[in-house]
Amino acid sequence: MQAVQAPGTKRACTGFACPTRERNGFWMSFWYTFCSNLFGIGISLIFMLWTSALLLGKKPQNRQGIAGMLAVIVFFLVVFAALGAAFYRFGLFRWKYNAGRILFYYLVFPLEMLLLRALYRERCLVCWVLALLMEMIDSFASNAGFLFSRYEIFDLGVPGQRVLYYLFSWGLAPLFQTAVILLLYKTKFCRLFRNWISLKTI
């Protein structure tokens, strides 16, 4: 999942709503940012569950059944969305040297690991590697998707650019994610990954 970024940054992102410029007093409220994050992160979580199921070769498991599994997913979805909205709303992503974004990832990675562990009951190291791998896929898909845009900075105060931004982040980027996941599957990477986690030394 990509972090919400500071207004004015040249790098767009998926997963979270991330306006890239304020103009004419445009500033999204916490609630609007939170709701946008819910949708974007929901897409990211779908790809996370799909990728992790392919890599691990099994479906999510939860002692409480489907209801318990959905409750866990919704809980983490709300936490991710609220955390991203808070970071954006209070200007942490505008800190110098990307300090806010680095801090965000230090918080997000452990949460993603806990989510995967709660769903799959795998070892912490396996879940940590899964979280890192899926972040790499998500980041690649986001950057690849926005390569086709003629805008370096999206002004979400302009309706046309806002629609175009969401089209790239919620439409084109997921297509690149799908392509990467299918490539991993076709190249037998999933089997190699399962062989790795089956080693008793990890």
QUINORCOR-V394954 format. One record per residue. N is the residue number from 1. RES is the residue in three letters. SS is DSSP state (H for helix, E for strand, - for the rest). PSI is psi as a letter, one per 40 degrees, with the letter a starting at -180 (* if undefined). BURIAL is b if it has 16 or more other ideal C-beta (glycine too) atoms within 10 Angstrom, else e. Layout:
BEGIN
N RES SS PSI BURIAL
N RES SS PSI BURIAL
END
This chain:
BEGIN
1 MET - h b
2 GLN - i b
3 ALA - i b
4 VAL - i b
5 GLN - i b
6 ALA - i b
7 PRO - h b
8 GLY - e e
9 THR - i b
10 LYS - e e
11 ARG - h e
12 ALA - i b
13 CYS - i b
14 THR - i b
15 GLY - d b
16 PHE - i b
17 ALA - h b
18 CYS - g b
19 PRO - i b
20 THR - e b
21 ARG - i b
22 GLU - h e
23 ARG - i e
24 ASN - f e
25 GLY - e e
26 PHE - h e
27 TRP - h e
28 MET - h b
29 SER - i e
30 PHE H d e
31 TRP H d e
32 TYR H d e
33 THR H d b
34 PHE H d b
35 CYS H d e
36 SER H d b
37 ASN H d b
38 LEU H d b
39 PHE H d e
40 GLY H d b
41 ILE H d b
42 GLY H d b
43 ILE H d b
44 SER H d b
45 LEU H d b
46 ILE H d e
47 PHE H d b
48 MET H d b
49 LEU H d b
50 TRP H d e
51 THR H d b
52 SER H d b
53 ALA H d e
54 LEU H d b
55 LEU H d b
56 LEU H e b
57 GLY - f e
58 LYS - i e
59 LYS - i e
60 PRO - i b
61 GLN - h e
62 ASN - h b
63 ARG - d e
64 GLN - e e
65 GLY H a e
66 ILE H d e
67 ALA H d e
68 GLY H d e
69 MET H d b
70 LEU H d e
71 ALA H d e
72 VAL H d b
73 ILE H d b
74 VAL H d e
75 PHE H d e
76 PHE H d b
77 LEU H d b
78 VAL H d e
79 VAL H d b
80 PHE H d b
81 ALA H d b
82 ALA H d e
83 LEU H d b
84 GLY H d b
85 ALA H d b
86 ALA H d e
87 PHE H d b
88 TYR H d b
89 ARG H d b
90 PHE - e e
91 GLY - e e
92 LEU H d b
93 PHE H e b
94 ARG H e b
95 TRP - i e
96 LYS H i e
97 TYR H f e
98 ASN H f b
99 ALA H d e
100 GLY H d b
101 ARG H d b
102 ILE H d e
103 LEU H d e
104 PHE H d b
105 TYR H d e
106 TYR H d e
107 LEU H d e
108 VAL H d b
109 PHE H d e
110 PRO H d e
111 LEU H d e
112 GLU H d b
113 MET H d b
114 LEU H d b
115 LEU H d b
116 LEU H d b
117 ARG H d b
118 ALA H d b
119 LEU H d b
120 TYR H e b
121 ARG - f e
122 GLU - i b
123 ARG - i e
124 CYS H d e
125 LEU H d e
126 VAL H d b
127 CYS H d b
128 TRP H d b
129 VAL H d b
130 LEU H d b
131 ALA H d b
132 LEU H d e
133 LEU H d b
134 MET H d b
135 GLU H d b
136 MET H d e
137 ILE H d b
138 ASP H d b
139 SER H d b
140 PHE H d e
141 ALA H d b
142 SER H d b
143 ASN H d b
144 ALA H d b
145 GLY H d b
146 PHE H e b
147 LEU - d e
148 PHE - e e
149 SER - i e
150 ARG - e e
151 TYR - h b
152 GLU - d e
153 ILE - h e
154 PHE - h b
155 ASP - h b
156 LEU - e b
157 GLY - e b
158 VAL - h b
159 PRO H d e
160 GLY H d e
161 GLN H d b
162 ARG H d e
163 VAL H d e
164 LEU H d e
165 TYR H d b
166 TYR H d b
167 LEU H d e
168 PHE H d b
169 SER H d b
170 TRP H e b
171 GLY H c e
172 LEU H d b
173 ALA H d b
174 PRO H d b
175 LEU H d e
176 PHE H d b
177 GLN H d b
178 THR H d e
179 ALA H d e
180 VAL H d b
181 ILE H d b
182 LEU H d e
183 LEU H d e
184 LEU H d b
185 TYR H d e
186 LYS H d e
187 THR - e e
188 LYS - e e
189 PHE H d e
190 CYS H d b
191 ARG H d e
192 LEU H d e
193 PHE H d b
194 ARG H d e
195 ASN H d e
196 TRP H d e
197 ILE H e b
198 SER - e e
199 LEU - h e
200 LYS - e e
201 THR - e e
202 ILE - * e
END
